[in-house]
Amino acid sequence: MRILAKHPIKRLIALIVAMLLCCGGLFPALAALPEAAQGLDRYEIDIVMDAARAVLACTQRVRYTNRSQDTLNNLYFHAYPNAFKREYTSPAADPELSAYPRGFDPGEIAFSGVWVEGEAVAFALQGIDEAVLRVPVGLLAPGQEVALEFAYTLRVPLAHYRFGRSEGDVWNLGNAFPIAAMYEYGEWRLDPYVSIGDPFYSACADYRVTVDLPRGFEVAASGAPREREEAGGRTRWAFEIAGAREFALCFGKGFRVESAVADGVLVQAYATSGGRARRALQYAQSALRTYAELFGPYPHPSFSVAEAALGGLGNMEYPGLAMIDLVQLERSGALEFEMAHVVAHQWWYAQVGSDQVRSPWLDEALAEYSALLYYERAHGQEAFDRLYEQRVESAMRITLPSDRTIGAEIGRFASRWEYKMVVYQRGAGMLHGLRLALGEEVFLRALRAYLEAHRFGIATRPDLVRAFNEAGGSNWQGYFDDYLDGAF
């Protein structure tokens, strides 16, 4: 491992942390992931920036196992960046957003080759946005593994979005790399990239990613930093993460980096000012520590927060990484709460996965209420009550069409405002009612059991209901049905 630096003291600390990380002495959680996180599919992605063309050249290798009971002729991968090729398909072109600072700018993923077990195959792009990649694999029997390789370039649009770059040479690579679609009940889930919510549904996998950029960039990533090399005017990073639903990156010039080790986790904050980086680091550490006490340990050796221009999208969570609009949130005074929400997704989404297209409440309502629990512990009961009134009680008093229920699919909602008010805020109200009825101890016992039963897997509505039934010793099915399916 080689780590060179312009700031010797900071890089010395980083070197010590990385060495301990690789030895497993500082971060035992990496070697202690549960059985559900063992034997997963593997992704290896190598990324090189072509500064002259402002594109990223990528090579990706995937080891995919057919975990279904069916023999598969084709595999399907989401190629989400192609949704950005045309304005009429781009989720960033939503009029509720201000994502394109200079007008529409296209982004895309352009494949130059696909190989299966080393043999080139005739792949195809499907859908109105060409955001689904079909790869023929012959006959892939249940339990059989196959090796695939993709070569492609990413054109990242000038857009303030989870997939986009800003005028200040900051790049957000969220949902940027081909990822296997879910196969369930005999069908492939090829849900389109819509503008409301987080229309992503994926299984956990292990990732190894390298990034080669011109010197001057700093990189925040899902995954623990394993290596940093500088040579020939360029810098190369290597990252790894086990049991992750996605791998995302933020990199840019002008980032200030603040780091700390908290409870065995390397926490790093990247921002365009040192003050914002320090505040982001403080709040991220506090939220991680609170949730570890409430629900169970954070499972990965590192967690990063990166300042991102998101054009009104809201903050975005990925395993081990959060993109957050630090500038806007500091101006509004909402930084601490929004940080608590996005960090809560490391438990409800990153660890306990769910269908974010058809059941978005399963992660969003839990993350919202977790943030309220954090705020109560950080600032007391009166602060909790004020915030609950502002965010939840007010949402309960607004009348909406009867199909806009907490348990609705994302396609039911007409606007981001509507979606957030119902799924996040009313969903938090549903959970608060359970906490009041069951008591704090039983409520938290149910969530801990739900986490333990479904870590690194996929949970469903019946799974959460079952956790509360078993913890409370009574049947809460009717309560959930009334809230999730009933109109207010």
N, C-alpha and C positions, 0 to 999 in steps of 0.2 A: 504494500500500500504506500502511495506517495501523496502527501498533502503539502503543497507549497502555498505561500501566502504573502500578501502585502502587509498584513497585521500580525507580526510574529506571536504576540501573547495570545490573541484570540485563536490563531491557527494552532498554537501549541495545545491550548485547551481542547480544540476540536480534534486534534490528533489523538490526545489521550482518551477522549470520549469514544472516538471511532475504534481505537485499539481495544478498549474494554468491551465495546459492543461486539466486535468480531470474535473476541474470546468468549463471549457469553457471560462474563463475570458481572457486568453491570446490569445487564438486561435479561434476566432469566426467563422473562415472559416469552421471548422468542422461541425458546426450546420447550416451552410448556403449553403451547397451543393445544386445544382439546382434539379429540379424535376426529371431530367434524372438519377440522382444518388440516387434516393429513391426507396425502395422496391426491391433491387437487390438480387441476389442469395447470400448465406452466406457460407463461408468456415471457419471451425475451425480446426486448425492443432496443434497437440502436438508432440514435437520432443524431444527425449532423446538419447544422445550419449552413445553408448556402446564402451568405450575406448579400452577394451580388444580385440574386434573384428574389431574396426575401422569402425563401421556402425552406422546408425541412425535408431532407432526404432520410427515409426510414427503411430499415430492414426489421422484419418481425418474424419470430419463430414461435410456433404454438404446438404444445403437446396436448391433444384433446382426447378424452376418453368418452366413449358412448355409454352413458350411465342410464339410458332408458332400456326398456324391454323390447324395443323395436330395432330391426336392422335399418340403417340409414344409408341412403344413396347420395345425399347431399348434406353438407353442413352450411349453415347460414351465419353470417357475421354482420353485425351492425357497422355500417360505414358512415357514422353520423355526420362527419364534415361535409358530405355531399348535400345535406339539407341546406347548406349555405350557398350553394352554387347560384341559385336564382332567387330573386327577391320574393316571388310569390310562394316559395316553399320555405324560406328562411324563418326560423323561429325568432330570430333577433329583429325581424322587420315588424313585429307586433306594434301597432300604434300606441299601445300603453307604455312602450319603452322609448328610450332615447339612445339606442345602441349604436347608430351609425353617425359619427360626428361630422363626416363629410359626404353624407349620402351613401346609398347602398354600395358595398364593396364585396365582391364574391369571395368565398372560400371553398375549398374542395379537397378531396383525397383522390389522387390520380394513381392508379395501380399500373405498374409496368410488368408485373409478373406474379403468378401464384404457383406454388409447387406443392405437391402432395407426395410424401416419401421420396423427395428429390426429383420427381418427374413433373414437368410443366403441365398444367391443366388449363382447359378452356373455362375460365371463370366468367361470371355474368353479374352485372349490377341491375337491381330490380327496384321497382317502385317509381312513383311520379318524381321523386327527388333522387333516385338512384342511390339511396342510402342503405341498401341491403346488398351484401355480397354473397352470391351463391357459389359454393365450391364443390364440385363433384368428387366423391371419394370412393366410388365403386360400391362395394358392399361392406359397410362397417357394422360388424356384429355387436350385440350387447356385450359390454365389458372390454371391447377391443379399443386399443389406443392407436392414434395416427399422428404423424408429424407433418406440419404444414409450415410453409414459409411464404411471406408476402414481401414484395418490394413496392414502395410507393413514395410519393411526395405529398406533403401537406402544404397547401397554401392557406395561411391563416389570415382571415380578413381584418381590415381596419374596423374593428367593432368592439364596443364596450359590452362584452358578453363572456360567458363561461368558455366559449371557444372564440378567441379574438385577440387583437393586440391594440394597444393604445398609442397615441402620438408620442408618448415618452419612451417608446421602445420597451414596453412591458408586454409580455406574451402570456396569455392564459390558454393552457391546453387541457381543457376539461372535456371528457367524452370525445377525445380526439383520435384514439387508436382503434382499429378493428377489434371487436369483442364478440365472442360467441353469443348468439341469440339463445334464449331459453327454449327448451323442448319439453313440453308437458302435455299430458293427456293426448298423445299422438299428434300433436301439432306444434309448429314453430311459432313462437311469439315474435312477430315482426312489427311491433307497434311503431307508428310514425313518430317523428320528432316534432311534437306540437309545442306551442309557445307557453302554455300554462302548466305549472308544476314541473316536476322532474320526471320526464317520461322514460325512465331507464329502469330496467329489470334485469339483473344479472346474478350469476353465481360467483362465489369466491374462487380465487385462483392465486397462484404464486407468481410474483413478478420480479424480473431483473431488468433494469433499464439503464442505458448509458446515454449521456447527452454531451455532444461536442459542439461548443459555441466559440465565437470570437471572444478574446479576452475582454473583461469588463462587465460581464454578466454575473449575477448571483442567481442560484436556482433553488426554489422551494419545491418539494416533491412529496408525493406519497412515498413511503418507504424510508428506511434508514440510510444515511449517507455512508457509503463503504469506501469510496476512493475519490480523490481529486488530484488531477495532474495538470500541469501547465507546461506547454512547449509550443514553440513556433507561432507565438501570438494567439494561441487558442487554449481553452480550458476544457477538460473532459471530466465529467462526474459519473459515478456509478451509484445506483440506488437499488435496494432490495426490500421487498415486503412479502410476507407470507399471509395467506388467508385474506385477500383484499378483493372487493367487488369491482374495482376499477383502479386505474393508475392515472393520476393527473399531475401536471407540472405548472408552475408559474416561474418565469424567469424574466429578468429585466436589468437594465442599467440603472444605476442610481439607488438601488436598494441598500438600506442600512439593515444590518442583521444583529439581533439581540438573541442570546441563547442562555439557557439555564438547564440544569438537570434537577427534576422534581420527582421524587418517589420513583427513581429509576427510569424516568422517561426523559429523553433529550427533547426539550421544547424550544422551538426557534420561531421568531417573528421577523418578517421581512416587510419593510415599509420605506417610503421615500423620505421619511424624517426619523431621526433617532428617537424623538419623543413619542411618536406614534408607535414605533416598534416596541418601546419599553412598556407602554400602556397595553398594547395588544398581548405582549408576553405575560404581563401580570394577570390579566383577565383570563387568558387561556390556561395558565397554570392553576389558577383558582378554580376554574370550572372543572378541569381534569381531576383535581384532587377531590372536589365535592362529589362528583359522580362516581368516582372509585369507591368512596365511602358509602354512598347511597345504594349503588347497584352492583358493583363488582369491579375488578381491576381493568384498567385500560390494557389491551393485550399486546400492543406493538412497542418497539423500543424508541420510536420518535413520533413527534407530532409537530406540524408546522402550520403557521398562519401567514398568508401572503396578502398584502394590500393589492386590490384589483379594482379596475374601473369596470362596473357591471351594468351601467346604463339603466338602473331602475329594476333590474332583474331580482335583486335581493342577494343575499349571501349564498355561497355554494359549498356544500360539503363533499369531500371525497375521503376514502380511508387514509388516515394519517395526514390529511391536508385540508385546510379550509381557505377558500377565497372569500375575502370580506372587504367591503367598501369602507375602509377605515376613515377616509376623509369625510364622507357624507355622514357616517355614524357619529363621528366626533362632533360635527356641527350640530347634529340633532340631539345629542346627549344620550343616544340609545346604544352606544358601543358595548357596554358591559352586558346588557340583556341579550343583544343580538349575538354577541360572542358566546354567551351561555347556550343559546339555542343551537348554534352551528356546532359547538363542541358536543352537545348532547347527541348529535347524530353519530358520533363515534360508537355509541351504544345502540341507538335505534336507527339503523340503516347499515352501518359498517359492520357491526357484530351481528345483530338480529336483522336479517334481510327480510324484505316483504315486496309485494307487487306494487310498485309505486305508480303504476298506471291505473290499475283497477281498485286498489285499496290504499290510496295515498295517506289516509288518516293514520295508518298503523305506525308510520315513522314520524309524521309531522305533528300529530296531536301529542304523542309521547315526548317529542323533543321540545315542543312548546311548554308542556306542563313541567318537564324537567327543568327548563329555564326558570320557571316560576318557583320551583322548589329551591333552586340555587339562590335566587334573589332573596327568598325568605331566610335562608341560612346566612347569607352575606349581610343583610340589612335589617332583618327583624320582621315581626308580624305586621306592623303598621305599613311598612314599605310593601310587603306582599299584598296586603289588602288594597292599597292604592293602585298598584299595578294590575291586580286582578280586575278591579272595577274598570280601569281604562281599557284593558285588552280583551277581557272575557265578558263581563256583565254587559258592556255596551254592545258587543256582537250578538248577544242573546236577544236584544230588544228590536232588532231589525228584521222586517218581514221580507222573505225572498220566495221565489217560485217553489212549489212543493217538491220538485225533483232535485233541488240543491241541498242535499242532506250531507251530514258528516261522512257517511259511508259511501258517497257517490264516487264514480270514476272521474278522472280529471276532465274527460270530454264533456261532462255535464255542465261545467262552469263557463259562464259567459265572459268573465274577466278575472284578472289576477286579484283584484280587491275582493271579489266575491269568494274566490277559492281560499284565500288566506283567512278571511273572516270565518268561514264555515269550518274548513278542515283543521286549521291551526287553533283558532280561538274558541270556537264552540266545542271542538274536540277536547281542548284543555278543560273546558267546563264539565264535560262528561267525566273526565278522570278526577276532577276535584270532587264531584259528587260521590264517587267511589271512595275516595280517601276519607271524606267526612263520615260516610256510612260504615266503613270497615275499621277506621282508625289508622293512624300512621304506621304502626308496626306491621299490621296485616297487609296494608297497601304495598309497602315496600317489600315485604316477603313475597308477594305475588309477582312483582316486577323482577325480583332477583331470580325467582324460579323460572319465569318466562325467558329471561336472558340465558340462564344456564342450560335450559332445554333446547334453545334454538341458536346458540352462538355459531356463527359462520354458516348457518343454514338459512332456510326460508321459513318464516312464520306466517300464519294466516289468522283471520278473525277468530275462528274457533279455538286456536291455540291460546290467544290472549284471554278469551272468555274462560277457558279451562283453567288457566293459571289463577284467575281471581276466584273461580268456584272452589278450587282445591284449597287455596290459602284461607278463604273466608268460611268454608264449610257450608255454603249455601249456593243457590242457583241464581246467577246474575244474567242469564241469557236474556230475559225480558227487558232488563235495564239497558243492556247494550242495544238490543233491537229497537227500542223506543228512540234512543238517541241517534243511532246510526242510520236508521231508515225513516224516521219521522220528521215531519216539517215543523218549523217553529212558528 
